[in-house]
Amino acid sequence: MQDNKNLDSQPNNPLHGIRLVDILEYLVAVYGFEELGKRINIRCFNHEPSIKSSLKFLRKTSWAREKVERLYLKTTGKK
């Protein structure tokens, strides 16, 4: 049986409960892929960008995901 404490183990994490797809869709809506590619210089934003290809890359590449998450926090003003 799973312990319910694990579900609430990150109360101080501002990204807790926010899906990567939601973060990416928000940033694309605010900046567009062109500006996003200037702010975070990764191929999935600069060469034939799409939500699907970006998600695939970000799920496999922790350093890129961390940059996207930091930009999201900065953009939304969350801490």
PDB file of N, CA, C and O in Angstrom:
ATOM      1  N   MET A   1       0.837  -1.188   0.000  1.00  0.00           N
ATOM      2  CA  MET A   1       0.000   0.000   0.000  1.00  0.00           C
ATOM      3  C   MET A   1       0.876   1.244   0.000  1.00  0.00           C
ATOM      4  O   MET A   1       1.837   1.322   0.766  1.00  0.00           O
ATOM      5  N   GLN A   2       0.563   2.205  -0.837  1.00  0.00           N
ATOM      6  CA  GLN A   2       1.371   3.408  -0.965  1.00  0.00           C
ATOM      7  C   GLN A   2       1.075   4.371   0.173  1.00  0.00           C
ATOM      8  O   GLN A   2      -0.074   4.542   0.580  1.00  0.00           O
ATOM      9  N   ASP A   3       2.133   4.999   0.679  1.00  0.00           N
ATOM     10  CA  ASP A   3       2.011   5.966   1.756  1.00  0.00           C
ATOM     11  C   ASP A   3       1.573   7.312   1.183  1.00  0.00           C
ATOM     12  O   ASP A   3       2.204   7.812   0.252  1.00  0.00           O
ATOM     13  N   ASN A   4       0.521   7.902   1.712  1.00  0.00           N
ATOM     14  CA  ASN A   4       0.035   9.193   1.217  1.00  0.00           C
ATOM     15  C   ASN A   4       1.003  10.334   1.469  1.00  0.00           C
ATOM     16  O   ASN A   4       0.885  11.385   0.838  1.00  0.00           O
ATOM     17  N   LYS A   5       1.960  10.157   2.376  1.00  0.00           N
ATOM     18  CA  LYS A   5       2.949  11.200   2.638  1.00  0.00           C
ATOM     19  C   LYS A   5       3.772  11.500   1.390  1.00  0.00           C
ATOM     20  O   LYS A   5       4.196  12.638   1.192  1.00  0.00           O
ATOM     21  N   ASN A   6       4.004  10.501   0.548  1.00  0.00           N
ATOM     22  CA  ASN A   6       4.787  10.699  -0.669  1.00  0.00           C
ATOM     23  C   ASN A   6       4.116  11.667  -1.632  1.00  0.00           C
ATOM     24  O   ASN A   6       4.797  12.366  -2.382  1.00  0.00           O
ATOM     25  N   LEU A   7       2.803  11.713  -1.619  1.00  0.00           N
ATOM     26  CA  LEU A   7       2.078  12.594  -2.532  1.00  0.00           C
ATOM     27  C   LEU A   7       2.238  14.060  -2.154  1.00  0.00           C
ATOM     28  O   LEU A   7       2.163  14.933  -3.018  1.00  0.00           O
ATOM     29  N   ASP A   8       2.457  14.338  -0.880  1.00  0.00           N
ATOM     30  CA  ASP A   8       2.585  15.712  -0.404  1.00  0.00           C
ATOM     31  C   ASP A   8       3.984  16.003   0.122  1.00  0.00           C
ATOM     32  O   ASP A   8       4.149  16.844   1.006  1.00  0.00           O
ATOM     33  N   SER A   9       4.981  15.326  -0.404  1.00  0.00           N
ATOM     34  CA  SER A   9       6.329  15.436   0.133  1.00  0.00           C
ATOM     35  C   SER A   9       7.088  16.671  -0.326  1.00  0.00           C
ATOM     36  O   SER A   9       8.224  16.877   0.102  1.00  0.00           O
ATOM     37  N   GLN A  10       6.499  17.500  -1.183  1.00  0.00           N
ATOM     38  CA  GLN A  10       7.194  18.677  -1.690  1.00  0.00           C
ATOM     39  C   GLN A  10       6.369  19.951  -1.475  1.00  0.00           C
ATOM     40  O   GLN A  10       6.103  20.675  -2.435  1.00  0.00           O
ATOM     41  N   PRO A  11       5.968  20.234  -0.256  1.00  0.00           N
ATOM     42  CA  PRO A  11       5.092  21.399  -0.049  1.00  0.00           C
ATOM     43  C   PRO A  11       5.773  22.732  -0.374  1.00  0.00           C
ATOM     44  O   PRO A  11       5.079  23.704  -0.671  1.00  0.00           O
ATOM     45  N   ASN A  12       7.090  22.809  -0.328  1.00  0.00           N
ATOM     46  CA  ASN A  12       7.801  24.057  -0.594  1.00  0.00           C
ATOM     47  C   ASN A  12       8.306  24.169  -2.029  1.00  0.00           C
ATOM     48  O   ASN A  12       8.955  25.156  -2.375  1.00  0.00           O
ATOM     49  N   ASN A  13       8.023  23.185  -2.860  1.00  0.00           N
ATOM     50  CA  ASN A  13       8.456  23.209  -4.249  1.00  0.00           C
ATOM     51  C   ASN A  13       7.419  23.981  -5.073  1.00  0.00           C
ATOM     52  O   ASN A  13       6.282  23.527  -5.202  1.00  0.00           O
ATOM     53  N   PRO A  14       7.795  25.151  -5.637  1.00  0.00           N
ATOM     54  CA  PRO A  14       6.815  25.938  -6.389  1.00  0.00           C
ATOM     55  C   PRO A  14       6.334  25.261  -7.673  1.00  0.00           C
ATOM     56  O   PRO A  14       5.325  25.673  -8.245  1.00  0.00           O
ATOM     57  N   LEU A  15       7.041  24.233  -8.131  1.00  0.00           N
ATOM     58  CA  LEU A  15       6.641  23.515  -9.342  1.00  0.00           C
ATOM     59  C   LEU A  15       5.825  22.260  -9.041  1.00  0.00           C
ATOM     60  O   LEU A  15       5.376  21.573  -9.959  1.00  0.00           O
ATOM     61  N   HIS A  16       5.634  21.962  -7.761  1.00  0.00           N
ATOM     62  CA  HIS A  16       4.909  20.761  -7.380  1.00  0.00           C
ATOM     63  C   HIS A  16       3.485  20.806  -7.937  1.00  0.00           C
ATOM     64  O   HIS A  16       2.743  21.762  -7.707  1.00  0.00           O
ATOM     65  N   GLY A  17       3.123  19.769  -8.663  1.00  0.00           N
ATOM     66  CA  GLY A  17       1.787  19.662  -9.219  1.00  0.00           C
ATOM     67  C   GLY A  17       1.623  20.307 -10.593  1.00  0.00           C
ATOM     68  O   GLY A  17       0.547  20.236 -11.187  1.00  0.00           O
ATOM     69  N   ILE A  18       2.683  20.936 -11.100  1.00  0.00           N
ATOM     70  CA  ILE A  18       2.611  21.564 -12.417  1.00  0.00           C
ATOM     71  C   ILE A  18       3.302  20.644 -13.421  1.00  0.00           C
ATOM     72  O   ILE A  18       4.468  20.288 -13.250  1.00  0.00           O
ATOM     73  N   ARG A  19       2.579  20.267 -14.459  1.00  0.00           N
ATOM     74  CA  ARG A  19       3.128  19.351 -15.453  1.00  0.00           C
ATOM     75  C   ARG A  19       4.063  20.090 -16.405  1.00  0.00           C
ATOM     76  O   ARG A  19       3.886  21.279 -16.670  1.00  0.00           O
ATOM     77  N   LEU A  20       5.053  19.374 -16.911  1.00  0.00           N
ATOM     78  CA  LEU A  20       6.011  19.954 -17.848  1.00  0.00           C
ATOM     79  C   LEU A  20       5.301  20.481 -19.089  1.00  0.00           C
ATOM     80  O   LEU A  20       5.671  21.535 -19.604  1.00  0.00           O
ATOM     81  N   VAL A  21       4.308  19.783 -19.569  1.00  0.00           N
ATOM     82  CA  VAL A  21       3.575  20.238 -20.756  1.00  0.00           C
ATOM     83  C   VAL A  21       2.905  21.585 -20.486  1.00  0.00           C
ATOM     84  O   VAL A  21       2.861  22.439 -21.371  1.00  0.00           O
ATOM     85  N   ASP A  22       2.388  21.783 -19.284  1.00  0.00           N
ATOM     86  CA  ASP A  22       1.753  23.055 -18.936  1.00  0.00           C
ATOM     87  C   ASP A  22       2.776  24.183 -18.869  1.00  0.00           C
ATOM     88  O   ASP A  22       2.504  25.302 -19.305  1.00  0.00           O
ATOM     89  N   ILE A  23       3.946  23.888 -18.326  1.00  0.00           N
ATOM     90  CA  ILE A  23       5.022  24.872 -18.268  1.00  0.00           C
ATOM     91  C   ILE A  23       5.426  25.284 -19.677  1.00  0.00           C
ATOM     92  O   ILE A  23       5.534  26.472 -19.979  1.00  0.00           O
ATOM     93  N   LEU A  24       5.644  24.306 -20.524  1.00  0.00           N
ATOM     94  CA  LEU A  24       6.088  24.579 -21.890  1.00  0.00           C
ATOM     95  C   LEU A  24       5.024  25.343 -22.677  1.00  0.00           C
ATOM     96  O   LEU A  24       5.347  26.303 -23.377  1.00  0.00           O
ATOM     97  N   GLU A  25       3.781  24.936 -22.574  1.00  0.00           N
ATOM     98  CA  GLU A  25       2.710  25.627 -23.286  1.00  0.00           C
ATOM     99  C   GLU A  25       2.577  27.074 -22.811  1.00  0.00           C
ATOM    100  O   GLU A  25       2.319  27.969 -23.616  1.00  0.00           O
ATOM    101  N   TYR A  26       2.750  27.305 -21.529  1.00  0.00           N
ATOM    102  CA  TYR A  26       2.698  28.662 -20.993  1.00  0.00           C
ATOM    103  C   TYR A  26       3.823  29.513 -21.582  1.00  0.00           C
ATOM    104  O   TYR A  26       3.586  30.627 -22.050  1.00  0.00           O
ATOM    105  N   LEU A  27       5.052  28.979 -21.556  1.00  0.00           N
ATOM    106  CA  LEU A  27       6.197  29.738 -22.068  1.00  0.00           C
ATOM    107  C   LEU A  27       6.071  30.017 -23.562  1.00  0.00           C
ATOM    108  O   LEU A  27       6.431  31.102 -24.018  1.00  0.00           O
ATOM    109  N   VAL A  28       5.570  29.063 -24.321  1.00  0.00           N
ATOM    110  CA  VAL A  28       5.379  29.270 -25.756  1.00  0.00           C
ATOM    111  C   VAL A  28       4.297  30.331 -25.987  1.00  0.00           C
ATOM    112  O   VAL A  28       4.413  31.138 -26.909  1.00  0.00           O
ATOM    113  N   ALA A  29       3.266  30.337 -25.172  1.00  0.00           N
ATOM    114  CA  ALA A  29       2.213  31.347 -25.308  1.00  0.00           C
ATOM    115  C   ALA A  29       2.748  32.740 -24.990  1.00  0.00           C
ATOM    116  O   ALA A  29       2.376  33.714 -25.645  1.00  0.00           O
ATOM    117  N   VAL A  30       3.617  32.837 -23.990  1.00  0.00           N
ATOM    118  CA  VAL A  30       4.156  34.133 -23.579  1.00  0.00           C
ATOM    119  C   VAL A  30       5.227  34.615 -24.551  1.00  0.00           C
ATOM    120  O   VAL A  30       5.198  35.766 -24.988  1.00  0.00           O
ATOM    121  N   TYR A  31       6.172  33.741 -24.889  1.00  0.00           N
ATOM    122  CA  TYR A  31       7.341  34.148 -25.661  1.00  0.00           C
ATOM    123  C   TYR A  31       7.316  33.727 -27.127  1.00  0.00           C
ATOM    124  O   TYR A  31       7.891  34.410 -27.974  1.00  0.00           O
ATOM    125  N   GLY A  32       6.664  32.624 -27.434  1.00  0.00           N
ATOM    126  CA  GLY A  32       6.766  32.033 -28.764  1.00  0.00           C
ATOM    127  C   GLY A  32       8.074  31.262 -28.857  1.00  0.00           C
ATOM    128  O   GLY A  32       8.996  31.506 -28.078  1.00  0.00           O
ATOM    129  N   PHE A  33       8.159  30.338 -29.800  1.00  0.00           N
ATOM    130  CA  PHE A  33       9.366  29.514 -29.908  1.00  0.00           C
ATOM    131  C   PHE A  33      10.599  30.328 -30.280  1.00  0.00           C
ATOM    132  O   PHE A  33      11.699  30.029 -29.816  1.00  0.00           O
ATOM    133  N   GLU A  34      10.431  31.354 -31.113  1.00  0.00           N
ATOM    134  CA  GLU A  34      11.597  32.129 -31.545  1.00  0.00           C
ATOM    135  C   GLU A  34      12.277  32.810 -30.350  1.00  0.00           C
ATOM    136  O   GLU A  34      13.492  32.706 -30.183  1.00  0.00           O
ATOM    137  N   GLU A  35      11.502  33.497 -29.531  1.00  0.00           N
ATOM    138  CA  GLU A  35      12.072  34.173 -28.358  1.00  0.00           C
ATOM    139  C   GLU A  35      12.536  33.158 -27.323  1.00  0.00           C
ATOM    140  O   GLU A  35      13.556  33.365 -26.665  1.00  0.00           O
ATOM    141  N   LEU A  36      11.808  32.081 -27.176  1.00  0.00           N
ATOM    142  CA  LEU A  36      12.199  31.031 -26.241  1.00  0.00           C
ATOM    143  C   LEU A  36      13.556  30.460 -26.638  1.00  0.00           C
ATOM    144  O   LEU A  36      14.395  30.192 -25.778  1.00  0.00           O
ATOM    145  N   GLY A  37      13.772  30.274 -27.935  1.00  0.00           N
ATOM    146  CA  GLY A  37      15.056  29.791 -28.430  1.00  0.00           C
ATOM    147  C   GLY A  37      16.188  30.766 -28.198  1.00  0.00           C
ATOM    148  O   GLY A  37      17.341  30.357 -28.054  1.00  0.00           O
ATOM    149  N   LYS A  38      15.874  32.059 -28.158  1.00  0.00           N
ATOM    150  CA  LYS A  38      16.902  33.061 -27.839  1.00  0.00           C
ATOM    151  C   LYS A  38      17.239  33.044 -26.355  1.00  0.00           C
ATOM    152  O   LYS A  38      18.397  33.202 -25.970  1.00  0.00           O
ATOM    153  N   ARG A  39      16.229  32.853 -25.534  1.00  0.00           N
ATOM    154  CA  ARG A  39      16.434  32.841 -24.086  1.00  0.00           C
ATOM    155  C   ARG A  39      17.091  31.551 -23.604  1.00  0.00           C
ATOM    156  O   ARG A  39      17.919  31.568 -22.693  1.00  0.00           O
ATOM    157  N   ILE A  40      16.712  30.434 -24.222  1.00  0.00           N
ATOM    158  CA  ILE A  40      17.283  29.127 -23.891  1.00  0.00           C
ATOM    159  C   ILE A  40      17.709  28.506 -25.213  1.00  0.00           C
ATOM    160  O   ILE A  40      16.877  27.990 -25.959  1.00  0.00           O
ATOM    161  N   ASN A  41      18.983  28.555 -25.496  1.00  0.00           N
ATOM    162  CA  ASN A  41      19.499  28.129 -26.794  1.00  0.00           C
ATOM    163  C   ASN A  41      19.637  26.607 -26.858  1.00  0.00           C
ATOM    164  O   ASN A  41      20.708  26.045 -26.632  1.00  0.00           O
ATOM    165  N   ILE A  42      18.514  25.965 -27.174  1.00  0.00           N
ATOM    166  CA  ILE A  42      18.532  24.519 -27.379  1.00  0.00           C
ATOM    167  C   ILE A  42      17.835  24.219 -28.707  1.00  0.00           C
ATOM    168  O   ILE A  42      16.905  24.919 -29.108  1.00  0.00           O
ATOM    169  N   ARG A  43      18.293  23.189 -29.364  1.00  0.00           N
ATOM    170  CA  ARG A  43      17.857  22.854 -30.715  1.00  0.00           C
ATOM    171  C   ARG A  43      16.344  22.672 -30.832  1.00  0.00           C
ATOM    172  O   ARG A  43      15.748  23.079 -31.829  1.00  0.00           O
ATOM    173  N   CYS A  44      15.727  22.069 -29.831  1.00  0.00           N
ATOM    174  CA  CYS A  44      14.295  21.797 -29.938  1.00  0.00           C
ATOM    175  C   CYS A  44      13.465  23.074 -29.979  1.00  0.00           C
ATOM    176  O   CYS A  44      12.298  23.026 -30.367  1.00  0.00           O
ATOM    177  N   PHE A  45      14.030  24.213 -29.591  1.00  0.00           N
ATOM    178  CA  PHE A  45      13.338  25.491 -29.682  1.00  0.00           C
ATOM    179  C   PHE A  45      13.708  26.254 -30.954  1.00  0.00           C
ATOM    180  O   PHE A  45      12.969  27.141 -31.381  1.00  0.00           O
ATOM    181  N   ASN A  46      14.841  25.916 -31.557  1.00  0.00           N
ATOM    182  CA  ASN A  46      15.356  26.688 -32.687  1.00  0.00           C
ATOM    183  C   ASN A  46      15.255  26.003 -34.045  1.00  0.00           C
ATOM    184  O   ASN A  46      15.353  26.673 -35.073  1.00  0.00           O
ATOM    185  N   HIS A  47      15.064  24.702 -34.076  1.00  0.00           N
ATOM    186  CA  HIS A  47      15.020  23.972 -35.342  1.00  0.00           C
ATOM    187  C   HIS A  47      13.723  23.171 -35.415  1.00  0.00           C
ATOM    188  O   HIS A  47      13.569  22.173 -34.711  1.00  0.00           O
ATOM    189  N   GLU A  48      12.800  23.601 -36.256  1.00  0.00           N
ATOM    190  CA  GLU A  48      11.496  22.952 -36.404  1.00  0.00           C
ATOM    191  C   GLU A  48      10.843  22.665 -35.046  1.00  0.00           C
ATOM    192  O   GLU A  48      10.564  21.512 -34.719  1.00  0.00           O
ATOM    193  N   PRO A  49      10.604  23.710 -34.269  1.00  0.00           N
ATOM    194  CA  PRO A  49      10.089  23.497 -32.916  1.00  0.00           C
ATOM    195  C   PRO A  49       8.638  23.025 -32.884  1.00  0.00           C
ATOM    196  O   PRO A  49       7.819  23.390 -33.727  1.00  0.00           O
ATOM    197  N   SER A  50       8.358  22.212 -31.895  1.00  0.00           N
ATOM    198  CA  SER A  50       6.988  21.790 -31.612  1.00  0.00           C
ATOM    199  C   SER A  50       6.913  21.423 -30.134  1.00  0.00           C
ATOM    200  O   SER A  50       7.932  21.130 -29.509  1.00  0.00           O
ATOM    201  N   ILE A  51       5.737  21.440 -29.594  1.00  0.00           N
ATOM    202  CA  ILE A  51       5.543  21.052 -28.197  1.00  0.00           C
ATOM    203  C   ILE A  51       5.987  19.597 -28.015  1.00  0.00           C
ATOM    204  O   ILE A  51       6.691  19.274 -27.058  1.00  0.00           O
ATOM    205  N   LYS A  52       5.578  18.734 -28.927  1.00  0.00           N
ATOM    206  CA  LYS A  52       5.874  17.299 -28.813  1.00  0.00           C
ATOM    207  C   LYS A  52       7.381  17.029 -28.805  1.00  0.00           C
ATOM    208  O   LYS A  52       7.873  16.300 -27.943  1.00  0.00           O
ATOM    209  N   SER A  53       8.114  17.609 -29.755  1.00  0.00           N
ATOM    210  CA  SER A  53       9.552  17.345 -29.808  1.00  0.00           C
ATOM    211  C   SER A  53      10.274  17.980 -28.621  1.00  0.00           C
ATOM    212  O   SER A  53      11.248  17.426 -28.112  1.00  0.00           O
ATOM    213  N   SER A  54       9.798  19.135 -28.189  1.00  0.00           N
ATOM    214  CA  SER A  54      10.412  19.793 -27.040  1.00  0.00           C
ATOM    215  C   SER A  54      10.200  18.985 -25.769  1.00  0.00           C
ATOM    216  O   SER A  54      11.121  18.834 -24.967  1.00  0.00           O
ATOM    217  N   LEU A  55       8.997  18.466 -25.583  1.00  0.00           N
ATOM    218  CA  LEU A  55       8.725  17.638 -24.405  1.00  0.00           C
ATOM    219  C   LEU A  55       9.609  16.398 -24.389  1.00  0.00           C
ATOM    220  O   LEU A  55      10.155  16.027 -23.350  1.00  0.00           O
ATOM    221  N   LYS A  56       9.745  15.767 -25.540  1.00  0.00           N
ATOM    222  CA  LYS A  56      10.575  14.560 -25.628  1.00  0.00           C
ATOM    223  C   LYS A  56      12.005  14.869 -25.204  1.00  0.00           C
ATOM    224  O   LYS A  56      12.603  14.113 -24.439  1.00  0.00           O
ATOM    225  N   PHE A  57      12.557  15.978 -25.699  1.00  0.00           N
ATOM    226  CA  PHE A  57      13.926  16.360 -25.360  1.00  0.00           C
ATOM    227  C   PHE A  57      14.042  16.741 -23.881  1.00  0.00           C
ATOM    228  O   PHE A  57      14.959  16.289 -23.196  1.00  0.00           O
ATOM    229  N   LEU A  58      13.133  17.558 -23.394  1.00  0.00           N
ATOM    230  CA  LEU A  58      13.213  18.045 -22.017  1.00  0.00           C
ATOM    231  C   LEU A  58      13.046  16.928 -20.992  1.00  0.00           C
ATOM    232  O   LEU A  58      13.625  16.991 -19.907  1.00  0.00           O
ATOM    233  N   ARG A  59      12.267  15.916 -21.324  1.00  0.00           N
ATOM    234  CA  ARG A  59      12.093  14.792 -20.396  1.00  0.00           C
ATOM    235  C   ARG A  59      13.358  13.957 -20.270  1.00  0.00           C
ATOM    236  O   ARG A  59      13.577  13.300 -19.252  1.00  0.00           O
ATOM    237  N   LYS A  60      14.192  13.983 -21.311  1.00  0.00           N
ATOM    238  CA  LYS A  60      15.437  13.191 -21.297  1.00  0.00           C
ATOM    239  C   LYS A  60      16.649  14.001 -20.845  1.00  0.00           C
ATOM    240  O   LYS A  60      17.676  13.417 -20.499  1.00  0.00           O
ATOM    241  N   THR A  61      16.555  15.325 -20.839  1.00  0.00           N
ATOM    242  CA  THR A  61      17.722  16.171 -20.631  1.00  0.00           C
ATOM    243  C   THR A  61      17.493  17.088 -19.441  1.00  0.00           C
ATOM    244  O   THR A  61      16.848  18.129 -19.564  1.00  0.00           O
ATOM    245  N   SER A  62      18.026  16.694 -18.285  1.00  0.00           N
ATOM    246  CA  SER A  62      17.731  17.409 -17.045  1.00  0.00           C
ATOM    247  C   SER A  62      18.241  18.849 -17.037  1.00  0.00           C
ATOM    248  O   SER A  62      17.567  19.725 -16.494  1.00  0.00           O
ATOM    249  N   TRP A  63      19.413  19.122 -17.623  1.00  0.00           N
ATOM    250  CA  TRP A  63      19.941  20.485 -17.591  1.00  0.00           C
ATOM    251  C   TRP A  63      19.039  21.439 -18.382  1.00  0.00           C
ATOM    252  O   TRP A  63      18.856  22.591 -17.989  1.00  0.00           O
ATOM    253  N   ALA A  64      18.482  20.962 -19.489  1.00  0.00           N
ATOM    254  CA  ALA A  64      17.594  21.796 -20.299  1.00  0.00           C
ATOM    255  C   ALA A  64      16.261  21.997 -19.581  1.00  0.00           C
ATOM    256  O   ALA A  64      15.701  23.093 -19.595  1.00  0.00           O
ATOM    257  N   ARG A  65      15.764  20.951 -18.965  1.00  0.00           N
ATOM    258  CA  ARG A  65      14.505  21.060 -18.217  1.00  0.00           C
ATOM    259  C   ARG A  65      14.649  22.052 -17.068  1.00  0.00           C
ATOM    260  O   ARG A  65      13.735  22.833 -16.803  1.00  0.00           O
ATOM    261  N   GLU A  66      15.783  22.025 -16.390  1.00  0.00           N
ATOM    262  CA  GLU A  66      16.023  22.955 -15.291  1.00  0.00           C
ATOM    263  C   GLU A  66      16.008  24.401 -15.788  1.00  0.00           C
ATOM    264  O   GLU A  66      15.483  25.281 -15.107  1.00  0.00           O
ATOM    265  N   LYS A  67      16.573  24.652 -16.958  1.00  0.00           N
ATOM    266  CA  LYS A  67      16.556  26.006 -17.528  1.00  0.00           C
ATOM    267  C   LYS A  67      15.132  26.446 -17.846  1.00  0.00           C
ATOM    268  O   LYS A  67      14.761  27.592 -17.593  1.00  0.00           O
ATOM    269  N   VAL A  68      14.346  25.545 -18.396  1.00  0.00           N
ATOM    270  CA  VAL A  68      12.949  25.847 -18.721  1.00  0.00           C
ATOM    271  C   VAL A  68      12.166  26.125 -17.432  1.00  0.00           C
ATOM    272  O   VAL A  68      11.380  27.071 -17.372  1.00  0.00           O
ATOM    273  N   GLU A  69      12.380  25.314 -16.421  1.00  0.00           N
ATOM    274  CA  GLU A  69      11.679  25.502 -15.155  1.00  0.00           C
ATOM    275  C   GLU A  69      12.070  26.830 -14.508  1.00  0.00           C
ATOM    276  O   GLU A  69      11.210  27.526 -13.967  1.00  0.00           O
ATOM    277  N   ARG A  70      13.355  27.193 -14.555  1.00  0.00           N
ATOM    278  CA  ARG A  70      13.798  28.475 -13.994  1.00  0.00           C
ATOM    279  C   ARG A  70      13.155  29.651 -14.729  1.00  0.00           C
ATOM    280  O   ARG A  70      12.718  30.615 -14.100  1.00  0.00           O
ATOM    281  N   LEU A  71      13.096  29.573 -16.057  1.00  0.00           N
ATOM    282  CA  LEU A  71      12.457  30.640 -16.829  1.00  0.00           C
ATOM    283  C   LEU A  71      10.984  30.736 -16.490  1.00  0.00           C
ATOM    284  O   LEU A  71      10.446  31.839 -16.389  1.00  0.00           O
ATOM    285  N   TYR A  72      10.326  29.616 -16.313  1.00  0.00           N
ATOM    286  CA  TYR A  72       8.914  29.608 -15.945  1.00  0.00           C
ATOM    287  C   TYR A  72       8.714  30.303 -14.599  1.00  0.00           C
ATOM    288  O   TYR A  72       7.836  31.155 -14.459  1.00  0.00           O
ATOM    289  N   LEU A  73       9.526  29.938 -13.616  1.00  0.00           N
ATOM    290  CA  LEU A  73       9.422  30.553 -12.292  1.00  0.00           C
ATOM    291  C   LEU A  73       9.673  32.054 -12.355  1.00  0.00           C
ATOM    292  O   LEU A  73       8.967  32.837 -11.720  1.00  0.00           O
ATOM    293  N   LYS A  74      10.677  32.448 -13.121  1.00  0.00           N
ATOM    294  CA  LYS A  74      11.001  33.868 -13.276  1.00  0.00           C
ATOM    295  C   LYS A  74       9.848  34.600 -13.958  1.00  0.00           C
ATOM    296  O   LYS A  74       9.488  35.702 -13.544  1.00  0.00           O
ATOM    297  N   THR A  75       9.274  34.010 -14.982  1.00  0.00           N
ATOM    298  CA  THR A  75       8.210  34.629 -15.759  1.00  0.00           C
ATOM    299  C   THR A  75       6.925  34.770 -14.937  1.00  0.00           C
ATOM    300  O   THR A  75       6.232  35.784 -15.024  1.00  0.00           O
ATOM    301  N   THR A  76       6.622  33.757 -14.150  1.00  0.00           N
ATOM    302  CA  THR A  76       5.382  33.777 -13.372  1.00  0.00           C
ATOM    303  C   THR A  76       5.541  34.480 -12.028  1.00  0.00           C
ATOM    304  O   THR A  76       4.552  34.809 -11.372  1.00  0.00           O
ATOM    305  N   GLY A  77       6.780  34.709 -11.624  1.00  0.00           N
ATOM    306  CA  GLY A  77       7.025  35.349 -10.338  1.00  0.00           C
ATOM    307  C   GLY A  77       6.888  34.418  -9.155  1.00  0.00           C
ATOM    308  O   GLY A  77       6.812  34.870  -8.012  1.00  0.00           O
ATOM    309  N   LYS A  78       6.855  33.122  -9.415  1.00  0.00           N
ATOM    310  CA  LYS A  78       6.768  32.137  -8.329  1.00  0.00           C
ATOM    311  C   LYS A  78       8.138  31.910  -7.729  1.00  0.00           C
ATOM    312  O   LYS A  78       9.152  32.030  -8.417  1.00  0.00           O
ATOM    313  N   LYS A  79       8.173  31.584  -6.454  1.00  0.00           N
ATOM    314  CA  LYS A  79       9.468  31.337  -5.792  1.00  0.00           C
ATOM    315  C   LYS A  79       9.467  30.007  -5.108  1.00  0.00           C
ATOM    316  O   LYS A  79      10.466  29.625  -4.499  1.00  0.00           O
TER     317      LYS A  79
END
